[in-house]
Amino acid sequence: MIACGAIFHQLMPDHFASTELADTIVWNIRLPRALFGIVAGASLAVGGCILQGILKNTLASDYTLGIAQGAGFGAALAIIFGSGLIKGEYLIVGNAFLFSLLPTFFIFGMSRYKRATPETLILAGIAMMSLFGAAIILVQFFGSSDAVTAVVFWMFGDLGKATWDKLIPMSLMMIFCMPYLISKSFELNVMGAGDESAKSLGVNVERSRVIMMLITSLMISSVVCFTGAIGFVGLVGPHIARMIIGGDNRFLIPAAGLFGAILLVGSDMVATQVISPTILPVGVVTSFMGVPLFIYLIMKSKLD
């Protein structure tokens, strides 16, 4: 009730009363964090759903293409060496965003010289994941103990960095990318039946696969650079949606976004309450919740 009063007080101050403390907690801490979780969870889950569709691999996620590791390397450079193309308060965020896109552009370059088959893309992604993972360890080797701790904590993934200033660009990127990806549902459906079948229906498979991967990577990167690497949301969210509503991407993509938002916000609630007043990184909670669920999904698929 206090939270509702604080929200409505800002919208209709003549009809609702609130205290300055309640306004500060709700508008500066709770509401940005909740909206951050909704936008980030939806973006990661939709991104995972698209990647699973175009790569024809149910294990595909932002980790598969090395996006999370690329962002982690950029953040590590900024934290340990203080170097980056963007200076000031957005040094870490800017570095993480730029380096998270490098794996995607490398994969795009590979696809120009070799057909953009799912096997080519996912193998290139695994190579990028290993490369940037090793690069993060190398950078940490030269850092001080405090800097290395900061890098490790950033890699956990957390919603504690949520502010209105950071929420706006992340939301705009989701609003820009998600309608386009949903509009490609038909192409994803026919591509799932095989490249030859999709080509016979007039789909330019290689071109569609690369463009969708670029747009998806851009949306995921806009989240990872602000939150850090939050695992399992982009992997488990689409699987939950697929179990409930089936594999038709017209309904699967929006449903994956919904379940991803619920999963991340719910995990953040657990992270803030499980050992209160200490707040756990939400990436740790999503991993603890995601692993048993993912194992259950694997066992269920084997039993089926």
C-alpha positions as CSV (number, residue, x, y, z in Angstrom):
1,M,0.0,0.0,0.0
2,I,2.8,2.4,0.8
3,A,4.4,1.7,-2.6
4,C,1.1,2.2,-4.4
5,G,0.6,5.4,-2.6
6,A,4.1,6.7,-3.5
7,I,3.5,5.8,-7.2
8,F,0.0,7.4,-7.4
9,H,1.3,10.4,-5.5
10,Q,3.7,11.2,-8.3
11,L,1.0,10.8,-10.9
12,M,-1.9,12.5,-9.1
13,P,-0.4,14.5,-6.2
14,D,-3.7,16.2,-5.3
15,H,-5.5,12.9,-4.7
16,F,-2.9,10.7,-3.0
17,A,-0.5,11.3,-0.1
18,S,3.0,9.9,0.5
19,T,6.1,10.6,2.5
20,E,9.4,11.8,1.1
21,L,11.1,8.6,2.3
22,A,8.6,6.4,0.5
23,D,8.9,8.4,-2.7
24,T,12.7,8.1,-2.6
25,I,12.6,4.3,-2.0
26,V,9.9,3.6,-4.6
27,W,10.9,5.9,-7.4
28,N,14.7,5.9,-7.0
29,I,15.3,2.3,-5.9
30,R,12.4,-0.2,-6.1
31,L,10.6,0.9,-9.3
32,P,13.8,1.3,-11.5
33,R,15.1,-2.1,-10.3
34,A,11.8,-3.8,-11.0
35,L,11.5,-2.3,-14.5
36,F,15.1,-3.1,-15.1
37,G,14.4,-6.7,-14.3
38,I,11.4,-6.8,-16.6
39,V,13.2,-5.3,-19.6
40,A,16.4,-7.3,-19.1
41,G,14.6,-10.6,-18.5
42,A,12.3,-10.1,-21.6
43,S,15.3,-9.1,-23.8
44,L,17.5,-12.0,-22.7
45,A,14.7,-14.6,-23.1
46,V,13.6,-13.3,-26.5
47,G,17.2,-13.2,-27.6
48,G,17.7,-16.7,-26.4
49,C,14.6,-17.9,-28.2
50,I,15.7,-16.3,-31.5
51,L,19.2,-17.7,-31.2
52,Q,17.8,-21.2,-30.5
53,G,15.6,-20.8,-33.6
54,I,18.2,-19.6,-36.1
55,L,20.9,-22.0,-34.8
56,K,18.5,-24.9,-34.4
57,N,20.1,-25.6,-31.1
58,T,18.2,-25.6,-27.9
59,L,21.3,-24.8,-25.9
60,A,21.9,-21.5,-27.7
61,S,22.0,-18.3,-25.6
62,D,24.1,-15.2,-25.2
63,Y,26.9,-17.4,-23.8
64,T,26.9,-19.6,-26.9
65,L,27.9,-16.7,-29.2
66,G,30.4,-15.3,-26.7
67,I,28.4,-12.1,-26.2
68,A,28.5,-12.3,-22.4
69,Q,32.3,-13.1,-22.4
70,G,32.9,-10.2,-24.8
71,A,31.1,-7.8,-22.5
72,G,33.0,-9.2,-19.5
73,F,36.4,-8.7,-21.3
74,G,35.4,-5.1,-22.1
75,A,34.4,-4.5,-18.5
76,A,37.6,-6.1,-17.2
77,L,39.7,-3.8,-19.3
78,A,37.9,-0.7,-18.0
79,I,38.0,-1.9,-14.3
80,I,41.6,-3.0,-14.2
81,F,43.3,-0.7,-16.7
82,G,40.8,2.2,-16.8
83,S,41.1,2.1,-20.6
84,G,38.2,2.4,-23.1
85,L,36.8,4.3,-26.1
86,I,34.2,6.0,-23.8
87,K,35.4,7.9,-20.8
88,G,33.7,9.1,-17.6
89,E,30.9,7.4,-15.7
90,Y,30.0,5.2,-18.7
91,L,33.5,3.8,-19.2
92,I,32.6,0.3,-18.0
93,V,29.2,0.3,-19.7
94,G,30.6,1.6,-23.0
95,N,33.5,-0.9,-23.0
96,A,31.2,-3.8,-22.2
97,F,28.8,-2.8,-24.9
98,L,31.4,-2.4,-27.6
99,F,33.2,-5.6,-26.8
100,S,30.0,-7.6,-26.5
101,L,29.4,-6.8,-30.2
102,L,32.8,-8.0,-31.4
103,P,31.9,-11.7,-31.3
104,T,28.8,-11.0,-33.4
105,F,30.8,-9.1,-36.0
106,F,33.4,-11.8,-36.1
107,I,30.7,-14.4,-36.7
108,F,29.2,-12.1,-39.3
109,G,32.5,-11.9,-41.1
110,M,32.9,-15.7,-41.0
111,S,29.5,-16.1,-42.5
112,R,30.5,-13.9,-45.5
113,Y,33.3,-16.3,-46.4
114,K,31.4,-19.5,-45.5
115,R,27.7,-20.2,-45.8
116,A,25.8,-19.0,-42.7
117,T,24.8,-22.5,-41.6
118,P,23.8,-23.1,-38.0
119,E,26.9,-25.2,-37.5
120,T,29.2,-22.4,-38.8
121,L,27.6,-19.8,-36.5
122,I,27.6,-21.8,-33.3
123,L,31.2,-23.1,-33.8
124,A,32.4,-19.5,-34.4
125,G,30.5,-18.5,-31.3
126,I,32.1,-21.2,-29.2
127,A,35.5,-20.1,-30.5
128,M,34.7,-16.5,-29.4
129,M,33.4,-17.7,-26.0
130,S,36.7,-19.5,-25.4
131,L,38.8,-16.6,-26.6
132,F,37.2,-13.9,-24.5
133,G,37.0,-16.2,-21.5
134,A,40.8,-16.7,-21.7
135,A,41.3,-13.0,-22.2
136,I,39.3,-12.2,-19.1
137,I,41.6,-14.5,-17.1
138,L,44.7,-12.9,-18.6
139,V,43.5,-9.4,-17.7
140,Q,42.7,-10.4,-14.2
141,F,46.2,-11.8,-13.8
142,F,47.6,-8.2,-14.1
143,G,45.0,-6.6,-11.8
144,S,45.1,-5.8,-8.1
145,S,43.0,-7.9,-5.7
146,D,40.4,-5.2,-5.4
147,A,40.1,-4.8,-9.2
148,V,39.9,-8.6,-9.8
149,T,37.1,-8.7,-7.1
150,A,35.3,-6.0,-9.0
151,V,35.5,-7.9,-12.3
152,V,34.3,-11.1,-10.7
153,F,31.4,-9.3,-9.1
154,W,30.5,-7.6,-12.4
155,M,30.5,-11.0,-14.1
156,F,27.9,-12.3,-11.6
157,G,25.2,-10.1,-13.1
158,D,23.2,-7.8,-10.9
159,L,20.2,-5.4,-11.0
160,G,21.6,-3.2,-8.3
161,K,23.0,-0.8,-11.0
162,A,19.5,0.1,-12.1
163,T,18.7,3.8,-12.6
164,W,16.3,5.6,-14.8
165,D,19.2,6.9,-17.0
166,K,20.3,3.3,-17.7
167,L,16.8,2.0,-18.1
168,I,15.9,4.3,-20.9
169,P,18.5,3.2,-23.5
170,M,18.0,-0.4,-22.6
171,S,14.2,-0.1,-23.1
172,L,14.5,1.8,-26.4
173,M,16.8,-0.9,-27.7
174,M,14.2,-3.5,-26.8
175,I,11.4,-1.5,-28.3
176,F,13.4,-1.1,-31.5
177,C,14.5,-4.7,-31.8
178,M,11.7,-6.9,-30.5
179,P,8.9,-6.0,-33.0
180,Y,11.3,-6.8,-35.9
181,L,12.2,-10.1,-34.3
182,I,8.5,-11.0,-33.7
183,S,7.8,-10.1,-37.4
184,K,10.2,-12.8,-38.4
185,S,8.2,-15.5,-36.7
186,F,7.1,-17.0,-40.0
187,E,10.7,-17.2,-41.3
188,L,11.9,-18.9,-38.1
189,N,9.1,-21.4,-38.3
190,V,9.9,-22.4,-41.9
191,M,13.6,-22.4,-41.2
192,G,12.9,-24.9,-38.4
193,A,11.7,-27.3,-41.1
194,G,15.0,-27.2,-42.9
195,D,16.9,-24.7,-45.1
196,E,15.7,-26.2,-48.3
197,S,12.1,-26.0,-47.3
198,A,12.5,-22.4,-46.3
199,K,14.2,-21.5,-49.6
200,S,11.4,-23.2,-51.5
201,L,9.0,-20.8,-49.8
202,G,11.1,-17.8,-50.8
203,V,13.1,-17.2,-47.7
204,N,16.7,-16.0,-48.1
205,V,17.9,-18.3,-45.3
206,E,21.5,-17.1,-45.0
207,R,20.6,-13.4,-45.1
208,S,17.7,-13.8,-42.6
209,R,19.8,-15.8,-40.2
210,V,22.6,-13.2,-40.2
211,I,20.4,-10.2,-39.8
212,M,18.3,-11.8,-37.1
213,M,21.5,-12.7,-35.3
214,L,22.8,-9.2,-35.5
215,I,19.6,-7.6,-34.2
216,T,19.4,-10.1,-31.4
217,S,23.0,-9.6,-30.4
218,L,22.4,-5.8,-30.3
219,M,19.5,-6.2,-28.0
220,I,21.3,-8.7,-25.7
221,S,24.4,-6.5,-25.6
222,S,22.3,-3.5,-24.5
223,V,21.3,-5.5,-21.5
224,V,24.6,-7.3,-20.6
225,C,26.6,-4.0,-20.6
226,F,24.3,-2.6,-17.8
227,T,23.6,-5.8,-15.8
228,G,26.6,-8.0,-16.3
229,A,26.4,-11.6,-17.3
230,I,23.1,-13.0,-16.0
231,G,23.0,-16.7,-16.8
232,F,20.2,-19.1,-17.6
233,V,17.4,-16.5,-18.3
234,G,18.0,-16.6,-22.0
235,L,18.3,-20.4,-21.9
236,V,15.5,-21.5,-19.5
237,G,12.9,-18.8,-20.4
238,P,12.3,-20.1,-23.9
239,H,12.3,-23.7,-22.8
240,I,9.5,-22.9,-20.2
241,A,7.5,-21.1,-22.9
242,R,8.0,-24.0,-25.4
243,M,6.8,-26.5,-22.9
244,I,3.6,-24.6,-22.2
245,I,2.6,-23.2,-25.6
246,G,4.6,-25.2,-28.2
247,G,7.1,-24.3,-30.8
248,D,5.1,-21.8,-33.0
249,N,7.4,-18.7,-32.9
250,R,4.4,-16.4,-33.4
251,F,3.4,-17.2,-29.8
252,L,6.7,-18.5,-28.5
253,I,8.7,-15.3,-28.8
254,P,6.3,-13.1,-26.8
255,A,5.7,-15.8,-24.3
256,A,9.5,-16.3,-23.9
257,G,9.8,-12.6,-23.1
258,L,7.0,-12.8,-20.5
259,F,8.6,-15.9,-18.8
260,G,12.0,-14.3,-18.9
261,A,10.8,-11.2,-17.2
262,I,9.0,-13.2,-14.5
263,L,12.0,-15.4,-14.0
264,L,14.4,-12.5,-13.6
265,V,12.2,-10.4,-11.4
266,G,11.3,-13.4,-9.2
267,S,15.0,-14.3,-8.9
268,D,15.8,-10.7,-7.9
269,M,13.1,-10.9,-5.2
270,V,14.7,-14.0,-3.8
271,A,18.2,-12.4,-4.1
272,T,17.0,-9.4,-1.9
273,Q,15.3,-11.5,0.7
274,V,17.1,-14.8,1.1
275,I,19.8,-13.5,3.5
276,S,18.5,-10.0,4.1
277,P,19.8,-7.4,4.5
278,T,22.6,-8.7,2.3
279,I,21.6,-8.7,-1.4
280,L,22.9,-11.5,-3.5
281,P,23.8,-10.9,-7.2
282,V,20.8,-12.0,-9.2
283,G,23.0,-13.9,-11.6
284,V,23.9,-16.3,-8.8
285,V,20.2,-16.9,-8.0
286,T,19.2,-17.5,-11.6
287,S,22.0,-20.1,-11.9
288,F,20.8,-21.9,-8.8
289,M,17.2,-21.8,-10.0
290,G,18.1,-22.5,-13.6
291,V,20.3,-25.5,-13.2
292,P,17.8,-27.9,-11.5
293,L,15.1,-26.7,-13.9
294,F,17.3,-27.2,-16.9
295,I,18.3,-30.7,-15.7
296,Y,14.6,-31.5,-15.3
297,L,14.0,-30.3,-18.9
298,I,16.8,-32.6,-20.1
299,M,15.4,-35.6,-18.2
300,K,11.9,-34.9,-19.5
301,S,13.1,-34.7,-23.1
302,K,14.9,-38.1,-22.7
303,L,11.8,-39.7,-21.1
304,D,9.6,-38.4,-23.9
